[in-house]
């Protein structure tokens, strides 16, 4: 059963539309409001994660995801010359599970790296930040993204399923012309869509950046443009003095993202572990996302002084860091003696497979970018081909 919309948020949107030019706002403005309004937005009031919520991430399945990332962070620390402090900036930390799993592993397995870490969480949601602050740790602090000075971070910027939740512009092709999809009110005060001229020429320039010719889109074609991802990465690149940017999310490179067959775009809404494509129901009570265009992140990064180290799938990334060894070892040592032991091994195997399944979480993209590093450094373990079993 789909929950009702947030009535206060509906009222705020109706008031905004009544006074907006042409009584319409871009879909990016609509998405920004329903997800991030300071008091009534979905994330501001506390997004519903986990089995009892609307969606799960890799961190909810087990500590293995965080532990593999911790192994990668340890190598990054070594490549950087073991700086102290070693700054790890996690952007959009959700419930803080990744921070807990990462720090706990390093404290246990790499004490010297753990003692050097300054783990910074950038979180815009007051509700989520309050939840995260239940985590204990002297080497953990919170800040707003704009509080990080330029060229101050030696370490790694890290995000997991952040960019997909940035507000996107929605576009449609009508009579061979690229048009923008706006949100407006119908006669009864509900929401409906209308098309109009592009709200900014930067939308067309975006396609130049990613090497796509939108004139090839046929009438009726719909898609999205994530301009906020570009400004976000520019900020991150300016704040990074030396180190890496590691972005994990679901998405495609531009040629796949804007392929003729993907004519309805990638917008998805998540509510109680079901997904659909209607952003105008359960307003403020469901997540809204769009897939990430990784080509845009690569090219924007290069324009901002970042070097693309590699782009791979999450499954391959985790296997290269040792998840395959954990999977292979299951049941090999201390073979299960009871039925309960067998069930535990099977459940453990299922969890690990979920993290690397190419049709699910394992198919997520992992983009690694760097700045200020020597050309003869060793490659990151997560980007090396994993062993075959």
C-alpha positions in Angstrom: 0.0 0.0 0.0 1.5 3.3 -1.1 1.6 5.9 1.7 -0.2 9.2 1.4 1.6 12.4 0.4 2.9 14.8 3.0 0.1 17.4 3.1 2.3 20.2 4.3 4.8 19.7 1.5 1.9 19.6 -1.0 0.7 22.9 0.3 4.2 24.5 0.0 4.5 23.3 -3.6 1.1 24.6 -4.5 1.9 28.0 -3.1 5.2 28.0 -4.9 3.6 27.1 -8.2 0.9 29.7 -7.9 3.5 32.5 -7.8 6.1 31.0 -10.2 6.5 32.5 -13.6 4.0 30.7 -16.0 2.9 28.8 -12.9 5.5 26.2 -13.5 8.9 25.1 -12.1 11.5 22.8 -13.6 11.4 19.2 -12.5 14.8 19.7 -10.9 13.2 22.4 -8.7 10.4 20.0 -7.9 12.7 17.1 -7.0 14.9 19.4 -4.9 11.9 20.5 -2.9 10.3 17.1 -2.3 13.6 15.5 -1.3 15.5 18.3 0.4 13.1 20.9 1.7 14.6 21.8 5.1 11.6 20.7 7.2 9.4 18.6 4.9 11.7 16.9 2.4 12.0 13.2 2.2 15.7 13.2 3.2 15.4 16.1 5.7 12.8 14.2 7.7 14.9 11.0 7.6 14.9 8.7 4.6 13.7 5.1 5.3 16.6 2.8 4.8 16.9 -0.9 5.3 14.6 -3.9 5.3 11.8 -1.9 7.0 12.1 1.1 4.8 12.0 2.0 1.1 15.4 0.7 -0.2 18.6 -1.0 0.8 22.2 -0.2 -0.1 25.3 -2.4 -0.1 26.1 -1.4 3.5 22.8 -2.9 4.8 23.6 -6.4 3.6 26.8 -6.9 5.6 30.0 -5.3 6.9 31.9 -6.8 3.9 31.3 -3.8 1.6 32.8 -1.4 4.2 35.6 -3.7 5.0 36.6 -4.0 1.3 36.5 -0.2 1.0 38.6 0.0 4.2 41.3 -2.1 2.5 41.3 0.2 -0.5 41.5 3.3 1.8 44.5 1.7 3.6 46.3 1.4 0.2 45.4 4.9 -0.7 47.0 6.1 2.6 50.1 4.2 1.8 50.3 5.6 -1.8 49.9 9.1 -0.4 52.9 8.5 1.9 51.0 7.8 5.1 49.8 11.4 5.8 48.6 12.3 9.2 45.9 13.4 9.2 44.6 11.2 6.4 41.2 12.7 5.5 38.4 10.5 4.4 35.3 12.6 3.4 32.1 10.6 3.1 29.4 12.6 1.3 25.8 11.5 2.1 26.5 8.9 4.7 22.9 7.7 5.3 22.7 5.9 8.6 26.5 6.0 9.0 26.9 2.2 8.5 29.7 2.6 6.1 31.7 4.8 8.5 31.2 2.3 11.3 32.3 -0.7 9.2 35.2 1.1 7.7 36.6 2.5 10.9 36.1 -0.7 12.8 38.0 -2.8 10.3 40.9 -0.3 10.2 41.0 -0.2 14.0 41.3 -4.0 14.0 43.4 -4.7 11.0 45.4 -1.5 10.3 45.9 0.4 13.5 48.5 2.8 12.1 46.1 3.9 9.3 43.2 4.1 11.8 45.1 6.4 14.1 45.9 8.7 11.2 42.4 8.9 9.8 40.2 12.0 10.1 36.8 10.7 9.0 34.6 13.6 7.9 30.9 13.2 7.1 29.2 15.7 4.9 25.4 15.3 5.5 22.7 17.8 4.5 19.8 16.0 6.3 19.4 17.2 9.9 17.6 13.9 10.8 20.3 11.7 9.3 23.1 13.8 10.8 21.4 13.4 14.2 21.2 9.6 13.7 24.9 9.5 12.5 26.1 11.3 15.6 25.2 8.3 17.7 28.4 6.8 16.3 31.3 7.1 18.7 34.8 8.0 17.6 37.4 10.7 18.3 38.5 10.7 14.7 35.0 11.4 13.3 33.5 14.8 12.7 30.7 16.4 10.7 30.6 19.5 8.5 28.8 21.1 5.6 30.3 20.7 2.2 31.1 24.4 1.8 33.0 24.4 5.1 35.8 22.5 3.7 38.5 24.9 2.5 39.9 24.7 -1.0 43.0 22.4 -1.5 42.7 21.3 2.1 42.0 17.5 1.7 44.8 15.0 1.5 43.1 11.7 1.3 39.9 10.5 -0.3 36.4 11.8 -1.1 34.0 8.8 -0.9 30.3 8.5 -1.9 28.0 5.5 -2.2 24.6 6.1 -3.9 24.8 9.9 -3.5 24.8 11.3 -7.1 21.7 9.4 -8.1 19.7 11.4 -5.7 20.7 14.8 -7.0 17.8 16.7 -8.6 17.7 16.3 -12.4 16.2 18.2 -15.3 13.9 16.2 -17.4 13.9 16.7 -21.2 11.6 15.5 -24.0 11.8 15.7 -27.8 8.9 17.3 -29.6 8.7 17.9 -33.3 12.5 17.3 -33.5 13.2 19.9 -30.8 14.7 19.4 -27.4 12.2 20.7 -24.8 12.2 20.8 -21.0 9.6 19.1 -18.8 8.1 21.4 -16.2 5.9 20.7 -13.2 2.7 22.7 -12.9 -0.8 22.5 -11.4 -3.9 21.1 -13.0 -7.4 22.5 -12.5 -7.9 20.6 -9.2 -4.6 21.7 -7.6 -2.8 18.4 -8.4 0.5 18.2 -10.3 0.9 17.7 -14.0 3.7 18.1 -16.5 4.0 20.6 -19.3 6.9 21.1 -21.8 8.5 24.4 -22.7 11.8 26.0 -23.8 15.0 25.0 -22.0 15.4 26.8 -18.7 19.1 27.3 -19.4 21.4 26.8 -22.4 23.6 24.8 -20.1 21.3 21.8 -20.7 22.2 21.7 -24.4 25.9 22.3 -23.5 25.7 19.2 -21.3 25.4 17.0 -24.4 28.4 18.6 -25.9 30.3 17.7 -22.7 29.4 14.0 -22.9 29.7 13.8 -26.7 26.0 13.1 -27.5 24.1 14.7 -30.3 20.5 15.1 -29.1 19.2 15.8 -32.6 19.3 12.0 -33.1 16.6 11.5 -30.4 13.3 10.7 -32.0 10.0 12.4 -31.0 8.7 11.2 -27.7 12.2 10.5 -26.4 12.6 11.4 -22.7 15.7 11.6 -20.6 17.5 13.5 -17.8 20.4 15.8 -17.2 22.1 16.1 -13.9 23.7 19.5 -13.8 24.1 19.4 -10.0 26.5 16.5 -10.3 28.8 18.7 -12.3 28.9 21.5 -9.8 29.3 19.0 -7.0 32.3 17.4 -8.6 33.8 20.8 -9.3 33.6 21.6 -5.6 35.1 18.3 -4.6 38.0 18.8 -7.1 38.7 22.2 -5.7 38.7 21.0 -2.1 41.1 18.0 -2.9 44.7 18.9 -2.6 46.1 15.4 -3.2 44.4 12.0 -3.3 41.4 10.3 -4.8 37.7 10.7 -5.5 35.8 7.4 -5.3 32.2 7.4 -6.5 30.0 4.3 -6.3 26.5 4.5 -7.8 24.2 2.9 -10.4 24.4 4.3 -13.9 26.0 4.1 -17.3 28.5 5.8 -19.5 26.9 8.3 -21.9 26.5 6.1 -24.9 24.4 3.7 -22.9 22.6 6.3 -20.9 21.4 8.2 -24.0 20.9 5.1 -26.2 17.8 5.2 -28.5 16.3 2.2 -26.7 16.3 4.0 -23.4 13.5 6.3 -24.6 11.7 6.8 -21.2 14.8 7.9 -19.2 16.0 6.4 -16.0 13.9 8.2 -13.3 12.8 5.8 -10.6 10.8 6.2 -7.4 11.3 3.9 -4.4 8.6 3.2 -1.8 8.5 0.2 0.5 10.9 -1.7 -1.7 8.8 -1.3 -4.8 9.8 1.0 -7.6 7.8 2.9 -10.2 8.2 6.0 -12.3 5.5 8.4 -10.9 7.1 11.2 -8.9 3.8 12.8 -8.2 2.4 10.2 -5.7 3.5 9.7 -2.1 5.0 13.2 -2.4 7.7 13.6 0.3 7.2 9.9 1.3 9.2 8.2 -1.4 12.7 8.4 -2.8 13.3 9.7 -6.3 16.4 8.9 -8.2 17.9 8.9 -11.7 20.9 6.9 -12.9 24.3 8.5 -13.0 26.0 9.5 -16.3 29.5 8.5 -15.5 30.9 10.0 -18.7 29.8 13.4 -17.4 31.6 12.8 -14.1 34.8 11.7 -15.9 34.9 14.7 -18.3 33.9 17.2 -15.7 36.6 15.9 -13.5 39.2 16.2 -16.2 38.1 19.8 -16.8 38.6 20.5 -13.1 42.0 19.0 -12.8 41.2 15.4 -11.9 42.7 12.3 -13.6 40.5 9.4 -14.4 42.1 6.3 -12.8 39.5 3.8 -13.9 35.9 2.9 -14.2 34.7 -0.6 -13.3 31.8 -2.5 -11.8 31.3 -2.9 -8.1 31.4 -6.6 -8.3 34.8 -6.6 -10.0 36.1 -3.9 -7.6 35.1 -5.9 -4.5 36.5 -9.1 -5.9 39.9 -7.4 -6.6 40.0 -6.3 -3.0 39.4 -9.8 -1.6 35.7 -10.5 -1.5 36.3 -13.4 -3.9 38.7 -14.9 -1.3 36.0 -14.7 1.4 33.5 -16.3 -0.9 35.9 -19.1 -1.9 36.8 -19.8 1.8 33.2 -20.4 2.8 32.8 -23.9 3.9 36.4 -24.8 3.1 37.7 -24.4 6.7 35.8 -25.8 9.6 33.3 -27.5 7.4 29.7 -27.2 8.7 28.9 -29.9 11.2 25.2 -29.2 11.7 22.2 -28.2 9.7 22.2 -24.8 11.3 25.9 -24.4 10.3 25.0 -25.2 6.7 22.2 -22.7 6.7 24.5 -20.0 8.1 27.1 -20.7 5.4 24.4 -20.6 2.6 23.1 -17.3 4.0 26.6 -15.9 4.1 27.3 -17.0 0.6 24.0 -15.4 -0.6 24.9 -12.0 1.0 28.4 -12.0 -0.7 26.9 -13.0 -4.0 24.4 -10.1 -3.7 27.3 -7.6 -3.4 28.8 -8.8 -6.7 25.8 -9.9 -8.7 26.1 -8.0 -12.0 22.4 -7.8 -12.4 22.1 -6.0 -9.0 24.4 -4.2 -6.7 27.5 -5.8 -8.4 26.6 -4.0 -11.6 26.9 -0.5 -10.0 29.6 1.7 -11.4 32.8 2.6 -9.5 34.6 5.6 -10.8 38.0 6.4 -9.4 39.6 9.8 -10.0 42.8 11.4 -8.6 44.7 14.6 -8.2 48.2 15.7 -7.4 49.8 12.2 -7.6 53.1 11.0 -9.0 52.8 9.2 -12.4 54.8 6.1 -11.2 52.5 5.2 -8.3 51.1 1.7 -7.9 47.6 1.1 -9.3 44.7 0.8 -6.9 43.9 -2.8 -5.9 40.3 -2.3 -6.7 41.0 -1.5 -10.3 43.2 -4.5 -10.9 41.6 -7.6 -12.6 40.3 -9.9 -9.9 41.4 -13.6 -9.8 39.2 -16.0 -11.6 37.6 -18.9 -9.8 
